Structures are given as C-alpha cells and as structure tokens.
Amino acid sequence: MRGAGQGAGYDRSALADQGGDARVSVALRQARRSGLEVLRAARADGYAIAAFNAVNLDTAQAVVQAAEAQRAPVILQFSQNAARHGGLAPLAALGLSLKADAGVPVILHFDHAETPEIAVQALRSGFEGVMLEGDDPALLRPLAALAHAGGGYLEAEYEVVEKGERRGERHCPARLGHFAQESHCDLLAVDLGSAHKHEQKDAQLDFARLDALAQATPLPLVLHGASSVPEAQLAQAARQGIAKVNLATDLTLAFTGAVRTALGGGDTDPRAYLGAGRRAMQARAEAYIALLGGAGRA
C-alpha cells in the first residue's frame, strides 16, 4: 500500500493535538441528521447522495438550489485546489452560510486534502466531512478521531482513481473490511474504472468488482470521477453500494458553456453571465440528483 511512503513527510503533530476538538464547529452537533447518517441511509436503501464540487458563490448556490428544487440531501464539496484559488476559510464560511439557510440537508465536505494538516484545518473551519489522499492508517486514525469528536466523518482513499499524474493499484476487495477497521474511516473511495477530469462519458464500471467490495463492508462506498461514467451505469452503481457520487467536470462544462454563450451575446454585467452559468449548472445538478435516486429524500 502507498501509505508508508506518502506519510513520511507529514507533520504528525498536527494530528496529535486532540485538544483542538472544541474548535471543530459546534454547529455539527446541532444538525437534524448528521452527514454520515444521511450517507448510511443511502447505502442501506440503494441510492446515492450527489456530491458536487463548487469553487465560488455562484457554483455553490447552483448546488444548493438544485437540492432544494429536488427536495434532496446533497453534498457541497470544495477541494484543496478550490481552496488554493479562493482560500479555505472564505469557502468554509460560504458553505456554512448556505447550509444554514438551506431547506434541505447540505453536507459540507472538503475533497482531496493532500496532507493531514489541511484536513485538520478544514475540520476546524466547519467542514463536516473530509477526504484525505493516501491510505496510511497511522495518519487516518487520528484524523478520524478529530472528525468524530465534532460529529463529522472521514472519507479514506482505499484506491486511487486516475487524476492527472496520480495513479494507483487496485487492492484485493477482501482486504477492504480490514482496512476500514484499521483506519477508523467512515467512507471508502474505491476504483471501479472512472477517471477525474475526463469530459467523455466512456468509462466502463466494473460491477463485479463493486459487488465484491460492497460485500466486504457495510460502509458507504464513494465513486470519484463520475462525470466520465455513462448515466445508466451511475444509476446502477447507486443501487449496488455506491452511496456518494463525486461530480465536478460535467457541471463545470455546463457552467462555463453558459457563461461563454452569455458573453458571446454581449453581456458584460457579471451578474448576467454568472447567473446564466449558475442556472445551467443547477439544471445539470438536478438531473444527477434524480438519476442517483436522491430526489424527494430530504
């Protein structure tokens, strides 16, 4: 497994400070249903929660408005790349504000934290869930403890889904349950054949492998790179154990395409062209929510 090598350069002291538990947002304790409870229910009932990546106010509003229109729980995600662009603290404040005002459950998630330090910062900024790249249980366990202390959850990367230069090997499905126990994680990201940042829907999911993984653990399984997957296969994956489906590229294409069209028509007011992008992204998000079985579940 990759963990030992990846963890060598991390500052483990950032995870040792469990006295920081009180700094994890107390708002998480006051939620009607925790994000983990929502995800467990999805796994048990054979549907998936759509997890949409946002980068700013308009894209985040598109996610929440889509969920409200479909009366569905939703995961609003910001990645470490988004935090590099807009800052982690401002994005956390934005997400928490939208979550507080939403008429449906909104789970605020930090996607693809590259180090434990960033993951800790995200949890202490109010993110309910966090995904850490890497599979070293020694790094995952204290991070899970911090997340659990605040009523949150940890998503572990059991396998790498192709992302730029990042590649990984598939592990034996039978080891999944042991890894979950050893890492204390709550969600497991697995590789079924999808790819990040892939604009064509030509990936073919390995459903025999999904069955084996789903039989190995009752934990919610996570599919990354879902924009690369044909829609019928996404719906099937939700029925067979995938409880969280990460979507970014397809929604970004919808947003950007609408902005380009508005600019081509002569709009120069940012409210006009950003609004067009928001509406287009919302429409795509609503379609995915319905496809994955989440509509009406709020």
C-alpha positions as CSV (number, residue, x, y, z in Angstrom):
1,M,0.0,0.0,0.0
2,R,1.2,3.6,-0.7
3,G,0.6,4.9,2.8
4,A,4.0,4.4,4.5
5,G,5.9,6.3,1.8
6,Q,3.4,9.0,1.4
7,G,3.2,9.7,5.2
8,A,6.9,10.1,5.7
9,G,6.9,13.9,5.1
10,Y,3.8,14.8,7.1
11,D,3.8,16.7,10.3
12,R,2.1,14.2,12.6
13,S,2.0,16.7,15.5
14,A,-0.9,18.4,13.6
15,L,-3.0,15.4,14.3
16,A,-1.8,14.8,17.8
17,D,-3.4,18.0,19.1
18,Q,-6.7,16.5,20.1
19,G,-7.2,19.4,22.5
20,G,-8.4,21.2,19.4
21,D,-11.6,19.2,19.3
22,A,-13.6,22.2,20.8
23,R,-12.6,24.2,17.8
24,V,-14.4,21.9,15.4
25,S,-17.7,23.7,14.6
26,V,-20.3,23.0,17.3
27,A,-22.9,23.6,14.6
28,L,-22.3,20.0,13.5
29,R,-23.7,18.7,16.8
30,Q,-26.9,20.6,16.2
31,A,-27.7,19.2,12.8
32,R,-31.0,17.4,12.2
33,R,-29.2,14.4,10.8
34,S,-25.5,14.0,10.5
35,G,-24.0,13.7,7.1
36,L,-22.8,10.2,8.0
37,E,-26.4,9.2,8.9
38,V,-27.6,10.5,5.5
39,L,-24.9,8.5,3.7
40,R,-25.6,5.4,5.7
41,A,-29.3,5.6,4.8
42,A,-28.4,6.0,1.2
43,R,-26.2,2.9,1.3
44,A,-28.9,0.9,3.1
45,D,-31.7,1.9,0.7
46,G,-29.9,1.6,-2.6
47,Y,-29.5,5.2,-3.7
48,A,-26.6,7.7,-3.7
49,I,-26.0,11.3,-2.5
50,A,-24.7,13.5,-5.2
51,A,-21.5,15.3,-4.2
52,F,-21.0,18.4,-6.3
53,N,-17.7,20.4,-6.4
54,A,-18.1,24.2,-6.2
55,V,-15.5,26.9,-6.4
56,N,-17.3,30.2,-5.7
57,L,-20.7,31.7,-4.7
58,D,-22.5,31.0,-7.9
59,T,-21.4,27.4,-8.3
60,A,-22.2,26.7,-4.6
61,Q,-25.6,28.3,-4.9
62,A,-26.3,26.1,-8.0
63,V,-25.7,23.0,-5.9
64,V,-27.9,24.1,-3.0
65,Q,-30.7,25.4,-5.2
66,A,-30.7,22.1,-7.2
67,A,-31.0,20.1,-4.0
68,E,-33.9,22.3,-2.8
69,A,-35.7,22.0,-6.1
70,Q,-35.4,18.2,-5.9
71,R,-36.1,18.0,-2.2
72,A,-32.9,16.0,-1.8
73,P,-30.0,15.9,0.6
74,V,-26.8,17.0,-1.1
75,I,-23.0,17.2,-0.5
76,L,-21.5,20.6,-1.2
77,Q,-17.8,20.0,-1.8
78,F,-14.8,22.3,-2.0
79,S,-11.4,20.7,-3.0
80,Q,-7.9,21.7,-2.0
81,N,-7.5,23.1,-5.5
82,A,-10.5,25.3,-4.9
83,A,-9.0,26.4,-1.5
84,R,-5.8,27.4,-3.3
85,H,-7.9,29.7,-5.5
86,G,-10.4,31.2,-3.1
87,G,-9.0,30.4,0.4
88,L,-10.1,27.7,2.7
89,A,-11.6,30.0,5.4
90,P,-13.8,32.0,2.9
91,L,-15.1,28.8,1.3
92,A,-15.9,27.3,4.6
93,A,-17.8,30.4,5.6
94,L,-19.7,30.4,2.3
95,G,-20.6,26.7,2.7
96,L,-21.7,27.1,6.3
97,S,-23.9,30.1,5.4
98,L,-25.6,28.3,2.5
99,K,-26.0,25.2,4.7
100,A,-27.7,27.2,7.5
101,D,-30.2,28.8,5.1
102,A,-31.0,25.7,3.1
103,G,-34.3,24.0,3.2
104,V,-32.7,20.5,2.8
105,P,-29.8,18.8,4.4
106,V,-26.5,20.1,3.0
107,I,-23.4,18.2,3.9
108,L,-20.2,20.4,3.7
109,H,-17.3,18.3,2.6
110,F,-13.6,19.0,1.9
111,D,-12.4,17.0,-1.1
112,H,-8.9,15.7,-1.8
113,A,-7.0,17.1,1.1
114,E,-3.4,16.4,0.2
115,T,-2.0,16.5,3.8
116,P,-3.4,15.8,7.2
117,E,-2.6,19.4,8.2
118,I,-5.0,20.7,5.5
119,A,-7.6,18.1,6.5
120,V,-7.4,19.3,10.2
121,Q,-7.7,22.9,9.1
122,A,-10.8,22.0,7.1
123,L,-12.5,20.2,10.0
124,R,-11.7,23.1,12.4
125,S,-13.1,25.6,9.8
126,G,-16.5,23.8,9.9
127,F,-16.4,21.2,7.2
128,E,-18.4,18.2,8.4
129,G,-16.5,15.6,6.3
130,V,-13.1,15.4,4.8
131,M,-11.3,13.1,2.3
132,L,-7.6,12.6,2.7
133,E,-5.5,11.4,-0.2
134,G,-3.4,8.4,0.8
135,D,-4.1,5.1,2.6
136,D,-1.8,5.2,5.7
137,P,-3.9,4.0,8.7
138,A,-1.5,5.7,11.1
139,L,-2.4,9.1,9.5
140,L,-6.1,8.3,9.1
141,R,-6.9,7.2,12.6
142,P,-6.2,10.4,14.5
143,L,-7.9,12.4,11.7
144,A,-10.9,10.1,12.1
145,A,-10.9,10.8,15.8
146,L,-10.9,14.5,15.3
147,A,-13.7,14.3,12.8
148,H,-15.8,12.1,15.1
149,A,-15.3,14.4,18.0
150,G,-17.1,17.1,16.1
151,G,-19.8,14.9,14.8
152,G,-18.2,14.6,11.4
153,Y,-16.8,11.8,9.3
154,L,-13.6,10.7,7.4
155,E,-13.5,9.5,3.8
156,A,-10.5,7.3,3.1
157,E,-8.9,6.7,-0.2
158,Y,-8.7,2.9,-0.3
159,E,-7.7,3.2,-4.0
160,V,-6.7,6.0,-6.3
161,V,-9.0,7.0,-9.2
162,E,-6.9,8.3,-12.0
163,K,-6.2,12.0,-11.5
164,G,-3.6,13.7,-13.6
165,E,-0.2,12.2,-12.6
166,R,-1.7,10.3,-9.7
167,R,-2.1,6.6,-10.4
168,G,-2.7,3.7,-8.1
169,E,-3.1,0.0,-7.9
170,R,-6.3,-1.8,-7.1
171,H,-6.3,-3.7,-3.8
172,C,-8.0,-7.0,-3.0
173,P,-11.7,-6.4,-2.2
174,A,-11.4,-8.9,0.7
175,R,-9.0,-6.5,2.4
176,L,-11.5,-3.6,2.4
177,G,-13.1,-4.5,5.7
178,H,-9.8,-4.9,7.5
179,F,-8.6,-1.5,6.1
180,A,-11.8,0.2,7.3
181,Q,-11.3,-1.2,10.8
182,E,-7.7,-0.3,10.9
183,S,-8.1,3.3,9.6
184,H,-11.3,4.0,11.6
185,C,-12.7,5.7,8.5
186,D,-16.4,6.1,7.7
187,L,-16.5,6.2,3.9
188,L,-14.3,4.4,1.4
189,A,-13.3,5.7,-2.1
190,V,-12.7,2.8,-4.5
191,D,-11.6,2.4,-8.1
192,L,-14.2,1.0,-10.5
193,G,-12.7,2.4,-13.7
194,S,-13.7,6.0,-13.7
195,A,-11.3,9.0,-14.2
196,H,-11.1,12.5,-12.9
197,K,-11.4,15.5,-15.3
198,H,-12.5,13.3,-18.2
199,E,-15.1,15.0,-20.4
200,Q,-16.3,12.0,-22.4
201,K,-18.7,9.6,-20.8
202,D,-16.9,6.5,-22.0
203,A,-15.7,4.8,-18.7
204,Q,-16.9,1.3,-18.1
205,L,-17.5,0.5,-14.4
206,D,-16.5,-2.9,-13.1
207,F,-19.8,-4.1,-11.4
208,A,-18.4,-7.5,-10.5
209,R,-15.7,-5.7,-8.5
210,L,-18.3,-3.4,-7.0
211,D,-20.3,-6.4,-5.8
212,A,-17.2,-7.8,-4.1
213,L,-16.3,-4.5,-2.5
214,A,-19.9,-4.0,-1.3
215,Q,-19.9,-7.5,0.2
216,A,-16.7,-6.8,2.1
217,T,-18.0,-3.8,4.1
218,P,-21.3,-2.2,5.0
219,L,-19.7,1.3,4.9
220,P,-20.8,3.8,2.3
221,L,-18.6,3.5,-0.9
222,V,-17.6,6.5,-2.9
223,L,-17.2,6.9,-6.6
224,H,-14.8,9.6,-7.8
225,G,-14.6,10.9,-11.4
226,A,-18.3,10.2,-12.1
227,S,-18.5,12.7,-15.0
228,S,-16.6,10.1,-17.0
229,V,-19.3,7.4,-16.5
230,P,-22.4,6.8,-18.6
231,E,-25.6,7.8,-16.7
232,A,-27.2,4.4,-16.7
233,Q,-24.1,3.0,-15.1
234,L,-24.1,5.7,-12.4
235,A,-27.7,4.7,-11.5
236,Q,-26.8,1.1,-11.3
237,A,-23.8,1.8,-9.1
238,A,-26.0,3.7,-6.7
239,R,-28.2,0.6,-6.4
240,Q,-25.2,-1.7,-5.8
241,G,-23.5,0.1,-2.9
242,I,-22.1,3.4,-4.1
243,A,-23.6,6.0,-1.6
244,K,-21.6,9.1,-2.6
245,V,-21.0,10.1,-6.2
246,N,-18.5,12.9,-6.9
247,L,-19.3,15.1,-9.8
248,A,-17.3,18.2,-11.0
249,T,-16.3,18.2,-14.7
250,D,-19.7,17.8,-16.2
251,L,-21.1,20.6,-14.1
252,T,-18.1,22.8,-14.8
253,L,-18.7,22.3,-18.5
254,A,-22.3,23.3,-18.2
255,F,-21.4,26.4,-16.2
256,T,-18.6,27.5,-18.5
257,G,-20.6,26.9,-21.6
258,A,-23.5,29.1,-20.5
259,V,-21.1,31.8,-19.5
260,R,-19.4,31.7,-22.9
261,T,-22.8,31.9,-24.6
262,A,-23.8,34.9,-22.5
263,L,-20.6,36.7,-23.2
264,G,-20.9,36.0,-26.9
265,G,-24.3,37.7,-26.8
266,G,-22.7,40.9,-25.5
267,D,-23.4,40.6,-21.7
268,T,-20.8,42.4,-19.7
269,D,-22.6,42.5,-16.4
270,P,-21.1,39.7,-14.2
271,R,-24.5,39.1,-12.7
272,A,-25.9,38.3,-16.1
273,Y,-23.3,35.8,-17.3
274,L,-22.6,34.3,-13.9
275,G,-26.3,33.9,-13.4
276,A,-26.6,32.1,-16.7
277,G,-23.8,29.7,-15.6
278,R,-25.5,29.1,-12.3
279,R,-28.8,28.2,-13.9
280,A,-27.1,25.8,-16.3
281,M,-25.1,24.1,-13.5
282,Q,-28.2,23.8,-11.4
283,A,-30.1,22.1,-14.2
284,R,-27.3,19.5,-14.6
285,A,-27.1,19.0,-10.8
286,E,-30.9,18.4,-10.6
287,A,-30.7,15.8,-13.3
288,Y,-27.9,13.9,-11.5
289,I,-29.8,14.1,-8.2
290,A,-32.8,12.4,-9.8
291,L,-30.6,9.9,-11.7
292,L,-29.0,8.7,-8.4
293,G,-32.3,8.3,-6.6
294,G,-31.9,11.2,-4.2
295,A,-35.0,13.2,-5.2
296,G,-37.6,13.5,-2.5
297,R,-35.3,12.0,0.2
298,A,-34.9,15.3,2.2
